[in-house]
């Protein structure tokens, strides 16, 4: 049917500190990396040969996904980096440049290829999208979503004729200047000939360089606009809101792990919860080996990662606790992402233990007595 390409070489600077030691595709949603949901989705649509370009913290991606056999697919990796002063350093070659290197090396892209960013959740009907691509005899297709006019300033906007033939692009235009409300989602379908237009051994981007070339040469380059759920984790605030949506059950194919204890409350293995002395308003997930002491209040949507500890009379509301996070006695956490090392509020503002203006007391549950 088609091959797959997952773009996973970026540094994810806008999602720090979540990506300080973790590549963006490995940021967890319901305990699973974002990229795992993408691989499962590709497999559901018969796309089983998948290349992944990697750079920053690449080993964590490669060790987790391996050769892909757990998901019924084959996964290959292409590292992008340079050697400087005897040290190998990550250096992405751009979304199109990375694909060109893969093609020059072994000719992987010998049929229709679906290209997708490794840091977004989607439920797009990939089969239908590829069928439309073929029906139009397209050399390239970009999947777009119609967004409200006031939001066009946040996206790359696609301008097309009545048949969907792409005429131009606008990069984050003001609402007054926007010629369209079709926002590129970073999902593309390419024929092998597209890569003939990408120069060798240079950094080259799909959106800002390859697409304008396709338009300039008047090649059959089309936009597809079809309804689907597209959740881009571009910023820390996006990550918080995505988890809220997922925990509320608003994203298809994403089910709560563990066993259901009561309405909207799920638990992992071997939890220690003073059930008759706590207040829990779902949806809430309590991971394995989590300890919830008497007097604790948990208001959902909230995710408590495995190995965490909530001390007496603490309150956690609409928050995400990464694994092994300890909330100290009497503390109140509201609309935050909390790890053993840092606290990020829903707006992306970060606090560390050493910050003078930090009044919250929390820490690493592995060091708890």
C-alpha positions in Angstrom: 0.0 0.0 0.0 2.6 2.6 1.1 5.6 3.0 3.3 6.0 5.2 6.3 8.4 8.0 7.4 8.3 9.4 10.9 10.2 12.6 11.5 11.8 12.4 14.9 15.1 14.3 14.7 14.0 17.6 16.3 15.2 18.8 19.6 11.8 19.8 21.0 13.0 23.0 22.6 9.5 24.5 22.9 8.5 21.6 25.1 11.3 21.9 27.6 11.8 20.8 30.4 9.7 17.8 29.3 12.4 17.2 26.6 15.5 18.0 28.6 16.5 14.3 28.7 13.8 12.9 26.5 13.2 13.3 22.7 9.8 14.8 21.9 8.4 11.6 20.3 9.0 9.8 23.6 7.0 12.2 25.8 4.4 9.9 27.5 0.6 10.0 27.0 -1.2 7.6 29.3 2.1 6.0 30.0 3.0 5.4 26.3 5.3 7.5 24.1 3.5 9.7 21.5 5.3 7.9 18.7 3.9 4.5 19.8 0.4 5.7 19.1 1.6 6.7 15.6 3.2 3.4 14.9 0.0 1.6 16.0 -2.0 3.8 13.7 0.2 3.2 10.7 0.0 -0.5 11.4 -3.8 -0.4 11.5 -3.7 1.0 7.9 -1.3 -1.6 6.6 1.8 0.6 6.6 4.4 -1.8 8.0 7.7 -0.6 6.6 8.7 2.5 8.6 11.8 4.7 8.6 12.5 7.0 11.4 15.1 9.8 11.3 16.7 10.5 14.7 19.2 12.8 16.2 18.8 14.2 19.8 18.7 11.5 22.5 18.2 9.0 19.7 19.1 5.9 21.7 16.0 6.1 23.8 13.8 5.9 20.7 15.8 3.1 19.2 15.9 1.0 22.4 12.2 1.4 23.1 10.9 0.6 19.6 13.7 -1.7 18.4 13.0 -3.4 15.1 9.2 -2.8 15.5 8.2 -6.5 15.7 6.1 -5.9 18.8 3.8 -3.8 16.7 3.8 -6.0 13.7 6.0 -3.6 11.7 9.6 -3.2 10.5 11.3 0.0 11.8 14.6 1.3 10.5 16.6 4.3 11.8 18.7 7.0 10.1 20.9 9.0 12.5 21.6 12.6 11.6 24.7 14.1 13.0 28.3 15.4 12.5 31.7 14.9 14.0 33.3 17.9 15.6 36.6 17.7 17.4 36.4 14.0 17.6 32.9 14.0 19.1 29.7 12.9 17.3 27.0 15.5 17.8 23.4 15.5 16.6 22.6 17.8 13.6 19.3 17.3 11.8 19.4 17.8 8.1 15.9 19.2 7.8 12.7 17.2 7.1 13.4 16.9 3.4 17.2 16.7 3.7 16.9 13.7 6.1 14.7 11.9 3.6 17.1 12.6 0.8 20.0 11.1 2.8 17.9 7.9 3.4 17.1 7.7 -0.3 20.6 8.2 -1.4 21.8 5.6 1.0 19.6 2.7 0.1 16.6 3.8 -2.0 14.0 3.1 0.7 11.4 5.5 -0.9 10.5 3.4 -3.9 6.7 3.7 -3.6 4.1 6.0 -2.2 5.3 7.2 1.3 3.3 8.7 4.1 5.3 11.2 6.1 4.3 12.2 9.6 5.8 14.1 12.5 6.6 12.0 15.5 5.1 14.3 18.1 1.4 14.6 17.2 -1.7 12.4 17.9 -3.9 11.7 14.9 -6.9 9.5 14.0 -6.8 10.3 10.3 -8.1 7.7 7.9 -4.7 7.1 6.2 -6.2 4.6 3.7 -8.7 7.1 2.4 -6.0 9.8 2.2 -3.7 7.7 0.2 -6.5 6.6 -2.1 -7.3 10.3 -2.8 -3.7 11.0 -3.5 -3.6 8.2 -6.1 -6.9 9.2 -7.6 -5.6 12.7 -8.3 -2.3 11.3 -9.7 -0.5 13.6 -7.2 3.2 13.7 -6.9 2.7 15.1 -3.4 -0.2 15.8 -1.0 -0.4 17.8 2.2 -3.1 17.0 4.7 -4.7 20.2 6.1 -7.4 21.1 8.6 -9.7 24.0 8.4 -9.1 26.3 11.4 -10.9 29.3 12.7 -9.8 32.6 11.0 -8.5 34.0 14.3 -6.1 31.0 14.6 -4.4 31.2 11.2 -1.5 33.2 12.8 -0.4 29.9 14.5 0.0 27.8 11.3 1.4 27.4 7.9 -1.6 28.1 5.6 -2.2 26.4 2.3 -3.7 28.3 -0.6 -5.3 26.2 -3.4 -7.7 26.3 -6.3 -11.1 24.8 -6.4 -9.7 21.3 -7.3 -7.2 21.4 -4.4 -4.1 22.1 -6.5 -1.7 24.0 -4.2 -1.0 27.5 -5.4 1.0 29.0 -2.6 1.7 29.1 1.2 1.5 31.6 3.9 3.6 31.2 7.0 1.5 32.3 10.0 -0.4 35.1 8.4 -2.5 37.6 10.3 -6.3 37.0 9.9 -6.5 40.1 7.7 -3.9 38.8 5.3 -4.9 35.1 5.3 -6.0 33.8 1.8 -7.2 30.6 3.3 -8.0 28.9 6.6 -6.5 25.5 5.7 -3.6 24.7 8.1 -0.9 22.2 7.2 -0.8 19.4 9.8 2.7 18.2 8.9 1.2 15.0 7.4 2.4 14.5 3.8 2.1 11.8 1.0 5.0 11.7 -1.4 5.8 9.8 -4.6 9.5 8.9 -5.0 10.0 11.5 -7.7 9.6 14.3 -5.1 13.0 13.5 -3.6 14.7 14.1 -7.0 13.9 17.8 -6.3 15.8 17.8 -3.0 19.5 18.8 -3.3 22.2 16.4 -1.9 23.9 16.8 1.4 22.3 20.0 2.6 19.8 21.0 5.2 16.4 21.2 3.4 12.9 21.6 4.8 9.7 20.2 3.4 7.4 23.1 4.2 9.6 26.2 3.6 11.7 24.8 0.7 10.4 21.7 -1.0 6.8 22.8 -1.2 7.5 26.2 -2.9 9.6 24.3 -5.4 6.7 22.0 -6.2 4.4 25.0 -6.7 7.0 26.9 -8.8 7.4 23.9 -11.1 3.6 23.5 -11.4 3.7 19.9 -10.4 0.6 17.9 -9.3 0.7 19.0 -5.7 -2.6 18.8 -3.9 -4.1 19.7 -0.5 -6.5 17.3 1.2 -9.0 18.7 3.7 -10.8 16.0 5.7 -12.1 15.9 9.2 -9.9 14.1 11.8 -8.5 14.6 15.2 -5.1 16.3 15.1 -3.4 17.1 18.4 -0.1 18.8 18.1 2.1 18.9 21.1 4.1 22.0 20.1 4.3 23.6 23.6 4.2 22.5 27.2 0.8 24.1 27.5 -0.4 21.9 24.6 0.9 18.8 26.5 -1.2 19.7 29.6 -4.3 20.3 27.5 -3.8 17.1 25.5 -3.6 15.0 28.7 -6.8 16.7 29.9 -8.6 15.7 26.6 -7.2 12.2 26.7 -8.2 11.5 30.3 -11.7 12.7 29.6 -11.9 10.1 26.8 -12.1 12.6 24.0 -9.4 11.0 21.8 -10.2 7.8 20.0 -8.0 4.7 20.2 -6.6 5.9 23.6 -7.9 3.9 26.5 -7.0 4.1 30.1 -4.7 1.4 31.3 -5.1 -0.5 34.6 -8.3 -1.9 36.1 -11.3 0.2 36.7 -11.8 0.6 40.5 -15.0 2.8 40.3 -16.6 5.3 38.0 -13.8 7.2 36.2 -11.1 5.8 38.5 -8.4 3.3 37.2 -5.6 1.8 39.1 -2.4 -0.1 38.3 -0.9 -3.0 40.1 -0.1 -3.1 43.9 -1.3 0.4 44.8 -1.6 1.5 48.4 -4.6 3.8 48.7 -6.5 4.6 51.9 -9.8 4.4 49.9 -12.1 5.1 52.9 -10.1 8.1 53.9 -9.5 9.9 50.6 -11.6 11.8 48.1 -11.2 11.0 44.4 -13.2 12.6 41.7 -12.5 11.1 38.3 -11.3 10.7 35.7 -8.2 9.7 37.5 -5.5 7.1 36.8 -3.3 5.9 39.7 -0.3 4.0 38.5 1.3 0.9 40.0 3.0 1.1 43.4 1.5 4.5 44.0 0.9 5.4 47.7 -2.1 7.7 48.5 -2.2 8.6 52.2 -5.3 9.6 54.3 -6.8 13.0 53.7 -5.7 13.2 50.1 -8.0 14.8 47.5 -7.5 14.0 43.8 -9.7 15.9 41.3 -9.6 14.7 37.7 -8.7 14.7 35.0 -5.4 13.7 36.7 -2.7 11.1 35.9 -0.5 9.8 38.8 2.6 8.1 37.4 3.9 4.8 38.8 5.9 4.9 42.1 4.5 8.3 43.1 3.6 9.2 46.7 0.9 11.6 47.8 1.4 12.5 51.5 -1.4 13.2 54.0 -3.9 15.9 53.3 -2.3 16.9 50.0 -4.5 17.9 47.0 -3.8 17.2 43.3 -6.2 18.6 40.8 -6.2 18.5 36.9 -2.6 17.6 36.9 0.0 15.1 35.5 2.5 13.5 37.9 5.4 11.7 36.2 6.6 8.5 37.7 8.2 8.6 41.2 6.9 12.1 42.1 6.3 12.8 45.8 3.8 15.5 46.9 4.6 16.5 50.5 2.0 16.7 53.3 -0.6 19.4 52.9 0.6 20.6 49.5 -1.8 21.7 46.8 -1.0 21.0 43.1 -3.5 22.5 40.6 -3.2 22.4 36.8 0.5 21.4 36.8 2.9 18.9 35.3 5.0 17.6 38.1 8.1 15.5 38.0 10.6 14.7 40.7 12.8 17.6 39.5 10.5 20.3 38.2 7.0 21.7 38.2 5.4 23.3 35.1 2.1 25.0 35.2 -0.5 24.8 32.3 1.0 28.0 30.8 4.4 26.5 30.5 6.1 28.4 33.3 8.6 26.2 35.1 9.7 26.0 38.7 12.6 24.1 40.3 13.3 23.2 43.9 16.0 25.8 44.1 13.8 28.7 43.0 13.3 31.2 45.7 9.7 31.9 44.8 8.8 28.3 44.9 6.4 27.5 47.8 5.4 24.0 46.7 7.1 21.2 48.4 7.7 18.0 46.4 10.4 15.7 45.4 11.6 12.2 44.3 9.5 9.4 45.8 12.4 7.0 45.4 14.1 8.9 48.2 11.1 8.7 50.5 11.3 6.9 53.7 
